[in-house]
Amino acid sequence: MRVSPTMEKFQNDESVDEISFLVPFFNFFYYLLLIPFKTVLDPDTNQYCIKTHCLHKILCPFFHAMVVFFMISFCVLSGLQFQTNSEPNIVTVFDFVSNFSSFTLTSLMIVILWRRRDKFLQVIESTRVTSKKTKTIKTLIYIITSIASITWGIINWFILHDPAHYGSLHTFDRCIMGKNASSSSHQLLSHHCPNILVNLLHTGFNILLVHASIFYAVAYGPFLMLIFTLGKLAKKFTDELDITIDSKIMDIQKGTELYRNLKRKTDLITELYGNGLLSYYITAVCYYAEAPHILLGKRGDTEKAIMVYFGCTTSVLWILGAEFHKNIQETVLKWIAVHTGNVNLSVQDRLKLVSLSNEMAADPIALASRYFCVTYQQFSSMLGLVVTYGIIVFQLYNGPSRREAAAEE
């Protein structure tokens, strides 16, 4: 069997190592006390294992409880908009569904971290990729994750003090700290507590909220890490199939084994993160339905920046996920076509190719949830929903009735 120059170079280079992109990503948040364990590579067995510390066992449940608590508060506050807000009902529905989906995804991630560690380790093992620059990759992941976490923390700090940002940490902060309470209640609080103590408690509470909000990156970040990993796995898979295509001996068994090995890896990812991907999809559709109104309307610059940031991130995730599916499909179809054209192919091997083609059509290799696969068709349908809902929301906000009401005021 002919070996490609790339594979030959890898085999002759002793510096080649394996890495899972998820490991440095999650270990970063371990040091921020948001992950209860650290994933390390055992040099004796060459397998990943989990290590933790008593401090993390104590503090992580506290921070996770805070995360769940204010995510539930977001859902409750969004539900209260139905009675207290004069905005169109469809917008309040989108806000509520978006917040509830985010809460679901966050809760699923917490369940994975505490209850599904064995499956978590299996996914990490299955997503190990070969690279000559493992140290560089780790450093880049740490740097990018640090920048993203700091930026998200700063954004939430400003949102916390932005009275115009509804459904945000600011609203939650006002409700918890009693800023919406009656003047008598506020005077009673000031009478019993020195102002400096109240300010210290208030500032400390804000810091804890901002720190807990960084868990948002823990919930959504793994999908980006998985997309980059799948891209690496797809490159390795296509290279190995190209080797079999260029070979004089048509090795059907080898090709089907490569396909099923990659399929097992994506199935593990689907089993662990499939429901989270569904929540991500629902959140994206409902959240970006307000994009035209936020970007073209008179909304704050902070809110516009957040919309652009998450829009770019979500687009990268779905486009790269769809590209992964497309590359695998085209490579396998090419491999099947080349082997089917061999007149010396046995009947048994032809049946294997037909079976593989049917399996690929019914259950393709892709980043998937239980209800859909991330493909270009799915991405285009998702984009169509976002555009349709976005036009409806924009018209409700800026239609003739709205302009007439504004003119009358």
C-alpha positions in Angstrom: 0.0 0.0 0.0 1.4 3.4 -1.0 1.9 5.8 1.8 1.3 9.5 1.2 4.2 11.9 1.7 2.3 13.5 4.6 1.8 10.2 6.4 5.4 9.3 5.7 6.6 12.5 7.2 4.5 12.0 10.3 6.0 8.5 10.7 9.5 9.7 10.5 9.0 12.7 12.8 9.5 11.7 16.5 8.0 15.0 17.6 4.5 14.0 16.4 2.0 13.8 19.3 -1.7 13.4 19.9 -4.0 16.0 21.4 -7.7 16.4 22.1 -8.8 20.1 21.7 -11.3 19.6 24.5 -8.6 18.9 27.1 -6.9 22.3 27.3 -10.3 24.0 26.8 -11.9 22.4 29.9 -8.7 22.5 31.9 -8.6 26.3 31.5 -12.0 26.5 33.3 -10.8 24.0 35.9 -8.4 26.7 37.1 -11.3 29.2 37.2 -13.1 26.8 39.6 -15.9 26.3 37.0 -15.0 22.7 36.2 -14.9 20.1 39.0 -12.1 18.0 37.5 -8.9 18.2 35.4 -8.2 15.9 32.5 -4.6 14.6 32.4 -2.8 12.1 30.2 -1.5 9.1 32.2 2.1 8.4 30.8 1.9 4.8 31.8 -1.3 3.8 30.0 -1.4 6.7 27.4 -5.0 7.2 28.4 -6.7 10.3 29.7 -7.9 10.2 33.3 -9.6 12.6 35.7 -8.0 14.3 38.7 -9.7 16.7 41.1 -9.1 18.6 44.3 -11.2 19.0 47.4 -11.4 22.8 46.8 -13.1 22.2 43.5 -15.5 19.7 45.0 -16.6 22.4 47.4 -16.6 25.5 45.2 -17.8 24.1 41.9 -21.2 23.1 43.2 -21.6 26.6 44.6 -20.8 28.3 41.3 -22.9 25.8 39.3 -25.9 26.5 41.7 -25.4 30.2 41.0 -25.4 29.6 37.3 -28.6 27.6 37.4 -30.2 30.1 39.8 -29.8 33.2 37.6 -30.5 31.2 34.4 -33.9 30.3 36.0 -34.3 33.9 36.9 -33.8 34.9 33.3 -36.6 32.5 32.3 -38.9 33.8 35.0 -38.2 37.5 34.1 -38.8 36.7 30.4 -42.1 35.1 31.3 -43.1 38.2 33.3 -42.8 40.2 30.1 -46.1 38.8 28.9 -47.9 40.9 31.5 -45.5 43.8 32.1 -44.2 44.6 28.7 -46.0 46.3 25.8 -43.8 44.7 23.1 -45.4 42.3 20.6 -46.1 38.9 22.1 -44.0 37.1 19.5 -40.9 38.9 20.7 -41.5 37.9 24.3 -42.0 34.3 23.1 -38.6 34.4 21.4 -37.0 35.9 24.5 -38.5 33.2 26.7 -37.6 30.3 24.4 -34.1 31.6 23.9 -33.5 31.9 27.6 -35.0 28.6 28.4 -32.9 26.9 25.7 -29.8 28.5 27.1 -30.8 27.3 30.5 -31.3 23.8 29.2 -27.9 23.7 27.5 -26.2 25.0 30.6 -28.0 22.4 32.8 -27.0 19.6 30.3 -23.4 20.7 30.5 -23.5 20.6 34.3 -25.0 17.1 34.2 -22.2 16.0 31.9 -19.6 17.3 34.2 -21.0 15.6 37.3 -22.8 12.5 36.1 -21.4 11.5 32.7 -17.7 11.6 33.2 -17.1 8.1 31.8 -18.8 9.1 28.5 -16.9 12.4 28.6 -13.6 10.6 28.8 -14.7 8.4 25.9 -15.4 11.4 23.7 -12.0 12.9 24.6 -10.2 9.6 23.7 -12.1 9.4 20.4 -11.3 13.0 19.5 -7.5 12.7 19.9 -5.8 14.0 16.7 -2.2 13.7 15.5 -0.2 16.9 15.4 3.4 18.1 15.5 2.5 21.3 17.3 0.6 20.1 20.3 2.2 22.8 22.6 1.4 25.5 20.1 -2.2 24.3 19.9 -2.6 24.2 23.7 -1.1 27.7 24.0 -3.5 29.1 21.3 -6.5 27.5 23.0 -5.5 28.9 26.3 -4.9 32.4 24.8 -8.2 32.4 22.8 -10.2 31.1 25.7 -8.7 33.7 28.0 -9.5 36.5 25.7 -13.0 35.3 25.1 -13.7 34.8 28.8 -12.2 38.2 29.8 -14.2 39.9 27.0 -17.4 38.1 28.0 -16.8 39.1 31.7 -16.3 42.7 30.8 -19.4 42.7 28.6 -21.5 41.3 31.4 -20.1 43.8 33.8 -21.4 46.6 31.6 -24.7 44.9 31.0 -25.0 44.5 34.7 -25.0 48.3 35.0 -27.0 49.0 31.8 -30.6 49.9 32.8 -31.8 49.6 29.1 -30.8 46.0 28.7 -33.8 43.9 29.7 -33.5 40.2 30.5 -29.9 40.6 31.3 -27.8 40.4 34.4 -28.8 44.0 35.2 -32.5 43.0 35.6 -31.5 40.0 37.7 -29.2 42.3 39.8 -32.0 44.8 40.4 -34.4 42.1 41.5 -32.0 40.4 43.8 -30.5 43.5 45.4 -33.8 45.2 45.8 -33.2 48.2 43.6 -36.8 48.0 42.4 -38.1 47.8 46.0 -40.1 50.6 47.6 -38.4 53.6 49.0 -39.3 52.6 52.6 -37.7 49.2 52.1 -34.6 50.9 50.7 -34.4 53.3 53.7 -34.9 50.3 56.1 -31.9 48.6 54.5 -29.8 51.7 54.7 -30.8 52.3 58.3 -29.7 48.8 59.5 -26.5 48.5 57.3 -23.7 51.0 56.8 -23.5 52.2 53.2 -20.0 50.8 52.8 -21.1 47.3 53.8 -24.0 47.5 51.3 -21.7 48.7 48.6 -19.2 45.9 49.4 -21.9 43.2 49.3 -23.4 44.6 46.1 -19.9 44.7 44.4 -19.1 41.2 45.6 -22.4 39.9 44.3 -21.8 41.5 40.9 -18.3 39.9 40.7 -19.8 36.5 41.5 -22.4 37.0 38.8 -19.9 38.0 36.2 -17.7 35.0 37.2 -20.6 32.6 37.0 -21.6 34.1 33.6 -18.3 32.8 32.2 -19.8 29.3 32.5 -21.7 30.4 29.3 -18.4 29.7 27.4 -18.2 26.3 29.0 -21.6 25.4 27.7 -21.1 26.7 24.1 -17.3 26.4 23.6 -17.1 22.6 23.3 -19.0 22.7 20.1 -16.3 24.9 18.5 -13.6 22.6 19.9 -15.4 19.6 18.4 -15.8 21.3 15.0 -12.1 21.9 14.8 -11.4 18.3 15.9 -13.8 16.9 13.4 -12.0 18.9 10.7 -8.8 17.2 11.7 -10.4 13.8 11.7 -11.9 14.4 8.3 -8.5 15.4 6.9 -7.0 12.2 8.2 -9.9 10.1 7.0 -9.7 11.6 3.4 -6.0 11.1 3.3 -6.3 7.4 4.2 -9.0 6.8 1.7 -7.0 8.5 -1.0 -4.3 5.9 -0.2 -6.7 3.1 -0.8 -8.0 4.7 -4.0 -4.5 5.0 -5.4 -3.6 1.5 -4.5 -3.6 -1.2 -7.1 -5.3 -3.6 -4.7 -8.9 -2.6 -4.0 -9.2 -3.0 -0.2 -12.9 -2.8 0.5 -12.6 -4.0 4.0 -10.0 -1.4 4.9 -12.2 1.4 3.6 -15.3 0.2 5.4 -13.3 -0.1 8.7 -12.1 3.5 8.4 -15.7 4.7 7.7 -17.1 2.8 10.7 -14.3 4.0 13.0 -15.1 7.6 12.2 -18.8 6.9 12.5 -18.3 5.5 16.0 -16.5 8.7 17.0 -19.3 11.0 15.8 -21.9 8.7 17.4 -20.1 9.2 20.8 -20.2 12.9 20.3 -23.9 12.8 19.4 -24.7 10.7 22.4 -23.0 13.1 24.8 -23.7 16.5 23.1 -26.6 15.8 20.8 -29.3 17.3 23.1 -27.0 20.3 23.7 -26.7 20.9 20.0 -30.5 20.9 19.8 -30.7 23.5 22.5 -28.1 25.5 20.7 -30.2 25.4 17.5 -33.4 26.6 19.2 -31.5 29.4 21.0 -29.9 30.5 17.7 -33.2 30.6 15.8 -35.0 32.6 18.5 -32.1 34.9 19.3 -31.2 35.9 15.8 -34.8 36.5 14.9 -34.3 39.8 16.6 -31.1 40.6 14.7 -32.6 43.0 12.1 -34.3 45.0 14.8 -31.2 45.1 17.1 -28.7 45.9 14.3 -30.9 48.4 12.4 -33.0 49.8 15.3 -32.1 52.2 18.0 -30.4 49.7 20.4 -27.3 50.0 22.4 -23.8 49.5 20.9 -23.2 46.8 23.5 -26.2 44.8 22.4 -25.2 45.2 18.8 -21.6 44.0 19.5 -22.9 40.9 21.3 -25.2 40.1 18.4 -22.4 40.4 15.9 -20.0 38.3 18.1 -22.5 35.5 18.6 -23.6 35.6 15.0 -20.0 35.1 13.8 -19.4 32.3 16.3 -22.6 30.4 15.4 -22.0 30.9 11.6 -18.5 29.3 12.0 -19.9 26.4 13.9 -22.7 25.6 11.4 -20.7 26.2 8.3 -17.7 24.2 9.4 -20.1 21.4 10.6 -21.8 21.4 7.2 -18.4 21.4 5.5 -17.3 18.4 7.5 -20.4 16.4 6.4 -19.9 17.5 2.8 -16.2 16.4 2.7 -17.0 13.0 4.2 -19.9 12.4 1.8 -17.9 13.4 -1.3 -14.8 11.4 -0.3 -16.8 8.2 0.4 -18.9 8.6 -2.8 -15.7 9.0 -4.8 -14.2 5.9 -3.1 -17.3 3.9 -3.8 -17.3 5.0 -7.4 -13.7 4.1 -8.0 -14.1 0.7 -6.4 -17.4 -0.1 -8.2 -15.7 0.5 -11.5 -13.4 -2.4 -10.9 -14.5 -5.3 -13.0 -12.7 -7.8 -10.9 -14.6 -6.9 -7.7 -16.4 -9.8 -6.1 -20.1 -9.9 -5.5 -19.6 -9.8 -1.7 -17.5 -6.6 -2.0 -20.1 -5.0 -4.3 -22.8 -5.8 -1.7 -20.6 -4.1 1.0 -20.3 -1.0 -1.2 -24.1 -0.9 -1.7 -24.7 -1.4 2.0 -22.2 1.4 2.8 -23.9 3.7 0.3 -27.4 3.1 1.8 -26.1 3.5 5.4 -24.4 6.8 4.5 -27.7 8.1 3.0 -29.8 7.0 6.0 -27.4 7.8 8.8 -24.6 10.1 7.6 -21.4 11.0 9.4 -22.0 14.5 10.8 -22.2 16.6 13.9 -25.8 15.8 14.9 -28.5 15.8 17.5 -31.3 13.2 17.7 -33.4 15.2 15.3 -31.1 16.6 12.7 -27.6 16.6 11.3 -25.5 19.7 10.6 -25.5 19.9 6.9 -25.7 22.7 4.3 -29.4 21.8 3.8 -30.1 22.1 7.5 -28.1 25.3 7.7 -30.0 26.8 4.8 -33.4 25.9 6.4 -32.2 27.4 9.7 -31.2 30.5 7.9 -34.6 30.7 6.2 -36.3 30.5 9.6 -34.1 33.2 11.0 -34.7 35.5 8.1 -38.5 34.9 8.1 -38.8 35.5 11.8 -36.4 38.5 11.6 -38.7 40.2 9.0 -41.8 39.6 11.2 -40.1 41.0 14.3 -38.7 44.0 12.4 -42.1 44.8 10.9 -43.8 44.5 14.3 -41.3 47.0 15.7 -41.1 49.4 12.8 -44.3 48.9 10.9 -46.9 51.6 10.1 -48.8 51.2 13.3 -45.6 51.6 15.3 -44.6 54.8 13.4 -48.1 56.2 13.8 -48.1 55.6 17.5 -44.6 57.2 17.8 -45.9 60.2 15.8 -48.9 60.6 18.1 -46.6 60.5 21.2 
